[in-house]
Amino acid sequence: MPILMSLAYFAIAITLLAICITLYIWTTPYRELELVRKGNIAASLSLGGAALGLALPIGSAIYFTHGFTEMLEWAAIGCTMQVILFQIMRKQSNTIQTGNVAAGILLACLSVSTGLLVALCIS
């Protein structure tokens, strides 16, 4: 039943992505979703980049691994790398809070780049 396996992987991937995004949000010193709701473009870019950076390793793990356990391990590695990246770039967080779009773009690009590198390590 290939369709059932596809649905199972999709459900697990969405769950993992939601967990990783939640963990990422908890590591930021500000309330990103609240800033996004208020129209803060920098926070939106930063969070969107992190989401992409988290999704890339999960998608790659689905494609290259051979089971749910290995997929979970790579999702954990991807999530950890995004949190580490944010901690390294933490000094940019004040400028994101104030709406500095350049800082948001930089953090988004670094997040996607980190996610891509982790995803490529899986293959």
Residue pairs with C-beta under 8 A, 6 or more apart in sequence:
9 62
9 71
12 68
12 71
13 58
13 59
13 62
13 71
16 58
16 71
16 72
16 75
17 51
17 54
17 55
17 58
19 79
20 54
20 58
20 75
20 78
20 79
20 82
21 47
21 50
21 51
21 54
23 79
23 83
24 47
24 50
24 54
24 79
24 82
24 83
24 86
25 32
25 33
25 47
27 83
27 86
27 87
28 86
28 93
29 90
29 93
30 43
30 93
30 96
30 97
32 43
32 46
32 47
33 47
35 42
35 43
35 44
35 96
35 97
36 43
36 44
36 47
40 96
40 97
40 99
41 99
41 101
41 104
42 95
42 96
42 98
42 99
42 100
42 101
42 102
42 103
42 104
42 105
43 96
43 97
43 99
43 104
44 104
45 101
45 104
45 105
45 107
45 108
46 96
46 103
46 104
46 107
46 108
46 111
48 108
49 104
49 107
49 108
49 109
49 110
49 111
49 112
50 82
50 86
50 107
50 108
50 111
52 108
52 111
52 112
52 115
53 78
53 82
53 85
53 111
53 112
53 113
53 114
53 115
53 116
54 78
54 79
54 82
54 115
55 115
56 78
56 112
56 115
56 116
56 118
56 119
57 74
57 75
57 77
57 78
57 81
57 115
57 118
57 119
57 122
58 71
58 74
58 75
58 78
59 119
60 74
60 118
60 119
60 120
60 122
60 123
61 70
61 71
61 74
61 75
61 78
61 119
61 122
62 71
64 122
64 123
65 71
65 74
65 122
74 118
74 122
77 118
78 115
78 118
78 119
81 114
81 115
81 118
82 111
82 114
82 115
85 110
85 111
85 114
86 93
86 107
86 111
89 106
89 107
89 110
92 100
92 103
92 106
92 107
95 103
96 103
96 104
96 107
